Amino acid sequence: MSNKTILNLTISSLIALSLTGCATEQKNADQALSTTKTAVNSAQSATGLTDSLVQQLGVSPLQASAGTGALLQVAQAKMPGNDFQQLTQSVPELGGLLNAVQPKPSSLSQLASGASSLMGDESNSLGAAVNLAETYQKLGLSSDMVGQFIPIITDYVSKSASPQLTQSLISSLTGL
């Protein structure tokens, strides 16, 4: 084989690899866009609660949906048995709001989770509190906003869920 043929094959191989990489990156970008659109659509379908938070607290729709989602993640971890599943069946829009936030645990929250575990806290209260604070910070919300979100969320839920499920939700969010 001549040097020119080897060079042409090498160039062709590099072009093929580049195109494969571009296709893979495009696929990843398409998947990320699809996931984002799904989360936004889910959050937008939850307009009743989101609108209440926007109107009463003056937050953006994104802050309302993601802030609620972060609180629902804490509730899901702390509610007993299948209460959370029953709650999302009673108030279906909560499932969409739960998906509106996808936290990536930081080293601090992982450390807090480990500390919770060592203290025998099965519900990981410390780790959940750190995740919640970090999520609110990323949304541009102060940590005191957690206390302002909770009564609006629980009031909204109480209109569709049983008193027992509403109380379970309130209990899971107490102390945050």
C-alpha positions as CSV (number, residue, x, y, z in Angstrom):
1,M,0.0,0.0,0.0
2,S,1.3,3.4,-0.9
3,N,1.6,6.2,1.6
4,K,-1.1,8.1,-0.2
5,T,-3.5,5.2,0.2
6,I,-2.7,4.9,3.9
7,L,-3.2,8.6,4.3
8,N,-6.6,8.5,2.5
9,L,-7.7,5.5,4.7
10,T,-6.6,7.3,7.8
11,I,-8.4,10.4,6.9
12,S,-11.5,8.5,5.9
13,S,-11.4,6.6,9.3
14,L,-11.0,9.9,11.2
15,I,-14.0,11.4,9.3
16,A,-16.1,8.3,10.0
17,L,-15.2,8.5,13.7
18,S,-15.9,12.2,13.9
19,L,-19.3,11.6,12.3
20,T,-20.1,8.8,14.7
21,G,-19.1,11.1,17.6
22,C,-21.3,13.8,16.2
23,A,-24.2,11.4,15.8
24,T,-23.7,10.2,19.4
25,E,-23.5,13.8,20.7
26,Q,-26.6,14.7,18.8
27,K,-28.5,11.7,20.2
28,N,-27.4,12.7,23.7
29,A,-28.5,16.3,23.1
30,D,-31.8,15.1,21.7
31,Q,-32.4,12.9,24.8
32,A,-31.5,15.8,27.1
33,L,-33.9,18.1,25.3
34,S,-36.6,15.5,25.4
35,T,-36.2,15.1,29.1
36,T,-36.3,18.8,29.7
37,K,-39.4,19.2,27.6
38,T,-41.1,16.4,29.5
39,A,-40.3,18.0,32.8
40,V,-41.4,21.4,31.6
41,N,-44.7,20.0,30.2
42,S,-45.3,18.1,33.4
43,A,-44.7,21.2,35.4
44,Q,-46.9,23.3,33.1
45,S,-49.7,20.8,33.5
46,A,-49.6,21.4,37.2
47,T,-50.8,25.0,36.8
48,G,-53.2,25.0,39.7
49,L,-50.6,24.7,42.4
50,T,-47.8,26.4,40.4
51,D,-50.1,29.4,39.7
52,S,-51.0,29.6,43.4
53,L,-47.3,29.7,44.4
54,V,-46.5,32.3,41.7
55,Q,-49.4,34.5,42.7
56,Q,-48.9,34.3,46.5
57,L,-45.2,34.3,46.7
58,G,-44.1,36.2,43.6
59,V,-41.8,33.4,42.4
60,S,-41.3,32.4,38.8
61,P,-43.2,29.4,37.4
62,L,-39.8,27.5,37.3
63,Q,-39.1,28.3,40.9
64,A,-42.6,27.3,41.9
65,S,-42.5,23.9,40.1
66,A,-38.9,23.0,41.0
67,G,-39.3,24.2,44.6
68,T,-42.4,22.2,45.0
69,G,-40.7,19.2,43.4
70,A,-37.8,19.4,45.9
71,L,-40.2,19.5,48.8
72,L,-42.1,16.5,47.3
73,Q,-38.8,14.5,47.1
74,V,-38.3,15.1,50.8
75,A,-41.9,14.1,51.5
76,Q,-41.6,11.0,49.4
77,A,-38.5,9.9,51.4
78,K,-40.2,10.6,54.8
79,M,-43.8,9.5,54.3
80,P,-44.7,6.1,55.7
81,G,-45.7,3.1,53.6
82,N,-47.4,3.8,50.4
83,D,-48.9,7.2,51.5
84,F,-46.9,9.1,48.9
85,Q,-48.1,6.9,46.1
86,Q,-51.7,7.4,47.3
87,L,-51.1,11.1,47.5
88,T,-49.9,11.3,43.9
89,Q,-53.0,9.3,42.9
90,S,-55.2,11.7,44.7
91,V,-53.4,14.8,43.3
92,P,-51.9,13.6,40.0
93,E,-50.1,16.9,39.2
94,L,-47.8,16.2,42.1
95,G,-46.0,13.5,40.0
96,G,-45.2,16.0,37.3
97,L,-43.9,18.5,39.9
98,L,-41.8,15.8,41.5
99,N,-40.1,15.3,38.1
100,A,-39.5,19.0,37.7
101,V,-36.3,18.8,39.7
102,Q,-33.5,16.4,39.2
103,P,-31.0,17.0,42.0
104,K,-27.5,15.8,41.6
105,P,-26.2,15.2,45.1
106,S,-23.3,17.3,46.1
107,S,-20.4,16.2,48.2
108,L,-21.9,18.1,51.1
109,S,-25.3,16.4,50.8
110,Q,-23.6,13.0,50.4
111,L,-21.7,13.7,53.6
112,A,-24.9,14.8,55.4
113,S,-26.6,11.6,54.1
114,G,-23.7,9.6,55.6
115,A,-24.0,11.4,58.9
116,S,-27.8,10.7,59.0
117,S,-27.1,7.1,58.3
118,L,-24.5,6.9,61.1
119,M,-27.0,8.5,63.5
120,G,-29.6,5.8,62.6
121,D,-31.9,8.2,60.7
122,E,-33.5,5.9,58.2
123,S,-35.4,8.8,56.5
124,N,-32.1,10.7,55.9
125,S,-33.4,13.9,57.3
126,L,-30.1,15.7,57.3
127,G,-29.2,14.7,53.7
128,A,-32.7,15.7,52.5
129,A,-32.5,19.1,54.3
130,V,-29.1,19.8,52.6
131,N,-30.4,18.7,49.2
132,L,-33.4,20.9,49.7
133,A,-31.3,23.9,50.7
134,E,-29.0,23.4,47.7
135,T,-31.9,23.1,45.3
136,Y,-33.5,26.3,46.6
137,Q,-30.2,28.1,46.4
138,K,-29.7,27.0,42.8
139,L,-33.2,28.3,42.0
140,G,-32.4,31.7,43.5
141,L,-34.7,31.1,46.5
142,S,-33.7,31.8,50.1
143,S,-34.0,28.9,52.5
144,D,-36.8,30.7,54.4
145,M,-39.0,30.3,51.2
146,V,-39.3,26.6,52.2
147,G,-41.5,27.6,55.1
148,Q,-43.6,29.8,52.7
149,F,-44.1,27.0,50.2
150,I,-45.2,24.3,52.6
151,P,-48.6,25.8,53.8
152,I,-49.6,26.7,50.2
153,I,-48.7,23.1,49.0
154,T,-50.5,21.4,51.9
155,D,-53.6,23.7,51.6
156,Y,-53.7,22.8,47.9
157,V,-53.3,19.1,48.5
158,S,-56.0,19.1,51.3
159,K,-58.6,20.0,48.6
160,S,-58.1,16.7,46.8
161,A,-56.5,14.3,49.2
162,S,-57.9,12.6,52.3
163,P,-57.2,14.3,55.6
164,Q,-55.0,11.3,56.6
165,L,-52.8,11.8,53.5
166,T,-52.7,15.5,54.0
167,Q,-51.6,15.0,57.6
168,S,-49.0,12.5,56.5
169,L,-47.6,15.1,54.0
170,I,-47.6,17.8,56.7
171,S,-45.8,15.5,59.1
172,S,-43.1,14.7,56.5
173,L,-42.4,18.4,55.9
174,T,-42.5,19.5,59.6
175,G,-39.2,20.9,60.8
176,L,-37.8,21.9,57.4
